């Protein structure tokens, strides 16, 4: 593998994207975009969904179609030895994808009742299968080969977007810039050869007419979503290797052209052109990780509730304690958390995901004040402690790693600001405290010492002397 190819692979390793540096973020000069970024940073918790034909097999979305990624993406494919046969089986999944138990309103109710503030939905992954009624291809949920095409929810994106929007949630449309099904990206006389890779089957500079067809195809799809499907808050773009600066071969889809066109009718529209940097990466998007330190720019970590972005049979889900601690860490470092669920092929959420959503929601009903609408506050995040701020009010979190953690009579937060009053969220009773050299020592009430197991976290409201 050449150095250029190695760099390209490194940008997306085993399906996990790296993320842009804070220094690469470009502050918009448009007041509406700046206001929308403030809105975005207030939301803190999004529900992400990776859903498509691949859910039927319980395998990783799309990636197994790329021979260059076969070493990791085909680990769960144990019924077919021949890669070309498998690929055809994958393409044919559109003929059997029939999620007749889909209930968009139930999804939206579950999310809104449990503290989620926006949705990120996969309109199209790299495999090119469209979850909306596009006019650009028959490889879609309403296509001629789809058994779901006559269902009353057939235009899935429309019904899902409407349901979540009706519940007051924002909408982010996930869209892959790559498309491994269209003949304009993997061309019929060149595509699916051995080996395929995640990029086009031809060099765009050597076949400019074909590449222009792909650019127009992509623009038309994006404009369908951004002009016919109601208010969209974020265009969430995946496949970061599709960009003018791509090291292996330039893949300029003239993204700015289509985003600015969409902003003529949706002037608030944010773009998240992942890993590319520049003026159309308004939000930095770490994946399956949290930055090591607080960032001063808008960012969002997309992290799975289980082990997989797509539906996986018998997946193992994170505990409520893990999810609460994850949310605290992300928010205290200035980010949003996009928690991902892979719906089942029948259109329902897995029970493990429902348990995660409800458990997190129960905690947020008491402690959401310290999460939503907050900004970073030094010293941000330490081993057990974290901080956020809303105006002059500071919130201090003390996390307990396990159910059997020892709960002492007092906790010490490494906070040195002025303190006039302290209380636990969920109670207005003032707590005794001392400002010491090592920080703010807070006496816990007797009710917090009599529980059989340690709480997920103690969350304190810290008010200055003049409050």
N, C-alpha and C positions, 0 to 999 in steps of 0.2 A: 504494500500500500504506500502510495506517495505521501509526502509530508502534507500536501494540500488536502488529500483525502482523509488523512488521519485527523487533521484539524476539523474537517467537516463532521466526522464521526464523533469527535470529542464534544462538539456542541450539543449533540443529542446522544447520550450513551445509555444503551439498554432502554431506550424510550423515554429517558428522563432528561429534560432540558436543563442546561445551565441557565444562569440569569445574568442580565446586564449589570454593569457596575453603576453605582450611584452617580459617578462622574459622567456617565454617558447619557443621563437623563436631561432632556431639554425642556425648560419651563415654557409653557405656551404663553403667548402674548395676547391671546383672545380672552376677554373677561368672562365670556360664557363658559369656556373650557376650564378656566380657573375656578369658577363657581361650581362646575360639575365635579371637579377634582375634590373640592371641599366636601361636596355631598358624598362622593365615593368614600372618602376617608372617615366619614361619620358612620358608615354602615357596618363595618367591622366583620360581619358574618354573611357569607354567601353559600348557596347550595349549588354545587357543580354536578352535572350529570353527563357521563359518557354512555351513550345508548345508541345502538344500531343493530344491524343484522348479526354482528359477531356475538351478541349476547346469547344467541341460541347455542353456541358451542362452548361458552364459558371460557373463551380464550382472550388474550390481549387484543385490543382493537387494532386492526389494519396491519400492524407491523410485520406479521408473518408473511405478508406478500412480498416484502423486500428481502431478496436473497442475502444482501449484505448484512441484514439484521437477523438472519435465521438462527445464529448461534444462541441467541437468548429468546427470540420471539416465538420459536417453535418448540419450546420446552414442553408445553402442554399438549402438543399434537402427537398423539401416540397411536393413531389409527391408520396413518398414511405415511409411507416411507418416501414416496415420490413427490417432490416439491411442486411440480407442474400439475399433478393430479389434485393436490391439496388446493392450489390456487384456484382451479376451476370450481372445486367444491365451495370455496369461500365466495367467489363471484356469484354462485348460484343461490346463496343464502337469501337473496332478495325474493326468491320464489316461495319461501316458506316463512318469512318473518311476518307474524300475524298477532300482534299484541292486543287481543280482544278484551283483556281485562284492564286496559288503560283507563285511568280515572284522573284526568288533569286537575279537576277541582279538589279531589282528595289529596293529591300531591301538594297543591298550593296551600290547602288548609293545614296540613301537617307542618309545612315549612313555616308559615306565618305564625301559627300558634306556638311555635317553639323557638322563636327569636331570629329566624333567618330573614335577611333584609333584601337579598337579590338573588337572582338565578343566573347561572352560566350553563347554557344548554348546547350540546353538540349538534349544530345544524348539519354539519358534514365533517367526517374525519378523513384521513388521508386516502381511505379506500374509495372515496368519491360518492358514497351512497348518501342521497339527500333526504333529510327528514322533513322536507317541506315540498309543496306542490310547484316545483320549479318547471319552467318551460324549456330549460337548456338541455335536459337529458331525460331519458326514460328510466335511468337507474335511480329510482326515487320511491318513496313510500307510497305515492299515488300512481306509480308506473303501471304499465299494462300487465306486467308479470307479478305484481304485488297482490297477495290475497287480501290485504288490508285496504285496498284502494277504494272500496265502496262503503267502508265503515264511516259512521258519522264523525269520528275523530281522525279520519284519514290524513288530513293535513296537520300532522302532529305539531309542528312548530307553531302554527296559528293557535291551536287550542291550548297548548301548554303556555305560550306567551300570554294569551288572554287571561287564563286562569290565575297565573301568578300576578299579572298586572292588576287584575281585579281585587287582589288581596293586598295591594299596595307595595308589592315588591318590584325592585328594578329588574331590568332585563339586559343580560349580556349574551350576545349571539356568538358562540364559538364557531369558528370557520377555519378549516384547513386550507392554506394557500396551495398546498400540493393536491393533486387529484390523480390517483393511480388508475382510474377507470376511463377517464376521457382520452380519446385518441389524440388530443392536442398536447398531452404531457407524456404519456407512454404511448407512442404512435404505433399503429397496427403492424407496420412492417419492421418495427424495432423493439416494441415493448415485450415484456415478459420473457426476454431472452435470458440466457444464463451467463452471468448472474444479473438480476435486477438490483437496482439500488434505489434510494429514496428520492433521487432527483430525476430529471427528465431523461428519456431514452435517446436524446439527441442533444447536440450543443446549440443553444438558442442563437448564437452568432452565426452558425453555419446554416441554420434553417430559420431565418427571420420571419418568413411568412407563416410558418407553422407556429412559431412562438407567439406571433401577434394574434393568431386565432385563440391560443390559450389565454392570453391577456384579456381579450374581449370576452371570452367565455367566463373568466373569473370575475370581471367587472359586472357582467350581466347578472351573475348569481348573487354577488354582494348587493347590487342595487335592488334586486327582487326583495331580499330580506330587509333592506333598509328603507324601502318605499312602500311595501305592501303588507307589512306585518306589525304595524303600530309603532309606538315609541320604543326605540332601542337606545339604551344608555351607554353600552360599551360594545364595540366591535372587537371581539377577543380572537386574535389571529394566531394560529399555530403553524408549524412547519417553518421555523425560522431560517432554514437553509434556502428558502425561496426568497431571495433578495438580490439586489444589484451587486452587493459586496460578497456574495457567496464565493468561497475560496476555490472550490472545485470547478465551477462554471457560473458566470453571472446569470441570474434569473430575475430580471427586473420586470415586475408586473405593474409598475407605475402605480404603486399603492396610494401615494399622495393624491393622484388624480381622482381616483374613485372615492376616497374618503372626503375630499373637499367637495366633490359633487354631492355626496350624501349629506354633507353639512349644510347645503343650501336649504334643505327642508328639515334637517335635524341638527341644528347648530350646536347643540350641547354634546354631540356624539364624541365619546372618548374612544381612542384606538389603543389596543395593546398588541403591538407588533413584536412579538416575543423574541428576545435575544438580539434584536437588530439595532436597538438604540435609535437616537435621533428623534425628530419631531412627531413621529407616529407611534412611538412607544410611550404613551402617556402614563402607563402603569407598568412597573417592573414586576415580573411574575416568577418567583422561585417555585420550583416543583419538587414535592416530596422532601422539602427541607425548609429550614428557617435561617435567615441570615444570622451570622454570629454576633452582630452588634446592631443597634438601632440605626435605621436609615431615615434621612431627612426628606425623602421624596416619597410619592405615593407608590405603594407596593402591595402585593397580595400573594400569599403562598397557597398553591393548590395542593391539597394533601388528601389522601384517601381515608375513608372511615375504616376500610378493611385493608387488604394488601394490594388490591388491584383497582385501576380506574374503571375498567369494564366489569360486567357481571362475571363472577367466578363462583361456581358451585362450591358450597361448603367453605366459603371464605371465612377468615378469622378477623373479627372486628376489634377495634381498639376499645378499651374500657372507657367508661364515662370519666374516670379520673384522668386518664391520658388525654382525652379530648379537651377537658376543662383546662388542664395545664398547658396544652398546646395553644389554645385560644389565648390564654393569659400571656404566654411568651410572645406570640405574634403581635398582639395588640400593644403590649408594653414596648415593643421595638418599632412601633409605628405602622404596622401593616394591617391588612385584612386577612381573614382566613376563609378560603373557599374549600369547604369540605365536600368531597366527591362521593357520590353514590352511583353505582351501576345498576339501573333497574333490571328486573328479570325480563326474559323474552316475552312473558305474557302481559307485561305492562304494569306489574306491581313492584313496589319496593321490597327488597329482602327484609325479613324480620330483624336481622342483625342491624341493618341500617335504621329501621324504625326505632329500635331500642336506643341507638346512638342519638338520633335526632331528639327523641323525647327526653332522654336523660340530660342532654345538654340544655334543652329548653327549661327543664325544671330548675337547673342551677341559675340560668339567666333570668328567670322570673324574680329571683331575689337579688341577684348581683349584677344585672344588666346595666345599672346606672354607672358602674365602674368600667364598662366596656364601650357602649355606644356613645358616639359623639365626642370621644376623648382624643387627646393627643399625648405625645411622649413627654415624659417627665424624668429627669435625672434622679437616681442613677439607673433608671430604665429596668434592668433585669439582672438578677444575680441568681445564685444556685437555688435558693428557696423563695426569694422575694422578687416582686415586680411592682412597677408604679405606672399610673396613668394620671392625667390631669384634665379637668374640665373647668375652664375659667380659673378661679382662685382655689378651687377644691381639688385636693390631691387624693388619690385612692392608692392604698397600699395593700398588696396581696402577700399572704404568707401561705405557701403551698405545702401540703403534706404528701410525701411520696407514696404512702400506702395506707391501707385501712388500719394496720397495727402500728403506725407511727405514734410516738409518744407526744401527747398534747400537754405542754407544760403550762404552768399558771400564768406565764407571760411570754410574749414574743418580742423580739427586737428587730426593728426594720432599719436598714442603713439609710435613714433619712435625716437630713440636718436642717431642713427648712423650719420656718417659724410655725409653731403649733399652738392653737388655742383650745381646741376641742377635738376629741376622737370618739367615734362610735362605730359599731359593726353595722354593715348593711343589713337591713331587715329589722333593725332596732334603733330607736331614737335615744336609748339610755346612754349617757356619757360614760366613757371608760377612764379609769385612772391611768395616767401616763407620766413618764419622766423623759426629759431630753438629756441624754448622756453623751459622752464622748463617742461611744460606739454606735450611737443612733437613738432611735425613738423606741423606748421600752413601753409596751402596752400591757396592762393587766387584763386578763381575760375574765369574763363573768363566770360564776360557778356553773351556769347552765351549759357552758361550752366544755366543761371538764368531766361531765357525767355521762357522756355518750359512749356506746360500746365500741365505736370505731372512730378514727380520726376523720374530720371533715375533709372535703376535697381541697378547700382553701379557706382561710379567714380573710375577709375583705373589709378593710377599714376605710372609713371616710375621715379625712384629716382636714380640719378647717384651721385657718390662721387665726391669730388672736383677735382680730377685728371682725370676725365673721359672727 
